[in-house]
Each structure stands twice: as C-alpha cells, then as structure tokens.
Amino acid sequence: IIEEFEKHTKKQAGIKELEVESARELDKTTLNKIKKMFGEKSEVKTIINPDLIGGIRVKVDDVIYDASLKKQLSRLKTSLI
C-alpha cells in the first residue's frame, strides 16, 4: 500500500520513474540525455542485463521503449522468415 501511495504521489508531482535496462553500465552523460528526453523530474533506476547484447530498454509506467540489439535481431529474423 505504501509503495502504491508513493507512486501516486510522484505521479501527481509530475515525477516519472524510468527503468533503464542495458547490457553494460551507462555513463552519467548518457543517463542524463535519457532523463532529459522524459523530463527533468525523472528518477532513473538502472538494470544491467547482458542478454540485451547492446542498446537499451526504457520502461516508463506501463510503456516499454525497446531499442535493444536483441529486439532488432529478433525483428530481422522475423522479417526474413
């Protein structure tokens, strides 16, 4: 209940929670650029996932922006079959 209340309070204040998943640790410049794209009032949580191979995946609320190499290779495979 507390966690949901905190999410609701942040949403009311205009603060977005970003979950940035990448194959490697991202530098602060890259994280700041991602944060700027979604608004200065964003809180960034990073996750390292070597299965992505490269690129990033950003989750904002219930929306996932997938720019990972794994996803692109999957799309290419599907289009070739």
C-alpha positions in Angstrom: 0.0 0.0 0.0 2.8 2.4 0.9 4.6 1.7 -2.4 1.4 2.4 -4.4 0.9 5.6 -2.4 4.4 6.8 -3.2 3.9 6.1 -6.9 0.7 8.0 -6.9 2.3 11.0 -5.1 5.2 11.1 -7.5 2.8 10.9 -10.5 0.8 13.8 -9.0 4.0 15.8 -8.7 4.9 15.1 -12.3 7.9 12.8 -11.4 8.4 9.9 -13.8 10.1 6.7 -12.8 12.3 5.4 -15.5 13.7 1.9 -15.5 16.7 1.8 -17.9 17.9 -1.6 -18.8 21.2 -2.0 -20.7 23.8 -4.7 -21.5 26.5 -2.6 -19.7 26.8 0.2 -17.2 25.8 3.5 -18.8 27.8 6.7 -18.1 26.3 9.7 -16.5 26.2 11.7 -19.8 24.1 9.0 -21.4 21.8 8.7 -18.4 21.3 12.5 -18.3 20.4 12.5 -22.0 17.8 9.8 -21.4 16.5 11.6 -18.4 16.2 14.9 -20.4 14.1 13.1 -23.1 11.5 12.1 -20.5 11.6 15.3 -18.4 13.9 16.7 -15.8 11.7 15.4 -13.0 12.6 11.8 -13.8 14.0 9.3 -11.4 16.3 6.8 -13.1 16.8 3.2 -12.0 19.4 1.2 -14.0 19.4 -2.5 -14.6 22.3 -4.4 -16.2 21.1 -7.3 -18.4 23.8 -8.9 -20.6 21.2 -10.7 -22.6 20.3 -7.5 -24.4 23.7 -7.7 -26.2 23.6 -3.9 -26.8 21.3 -0.9 -26.9 18.8 -0.1 -24.1 15.3 -0.7 -23.0 13.4 2.0 -21.1 10.3 1.4 -19.1 8.1 4.3 -18.2 5.0 3.4 -16.2 3.4 0.7 -18.4 5.2 1.6 -21.6 8.4 -0.1 -22.8 10.7 1.5 -25.3 12.9 -1.3 -26.7 16.0 -0.1 -28.6 18.0 -3.2 -27.8 20.1 -5.1 -30.3 18.4 -8.3 -29.2 15.0 -6.9 -30.2 16.3 -5.6 -33.6 17.8 -9.0 -34.4 14.6 -10.7 -33.5 12.7 -8.3 -35.8 15.2 -9.0 -38.6 14.8 -12.8 -38.1 11.0 -12.5 -38.3 11.1 -10.5 -41.5 13.5 -13.0 -43.1 11.3 -16.0 -42.3 
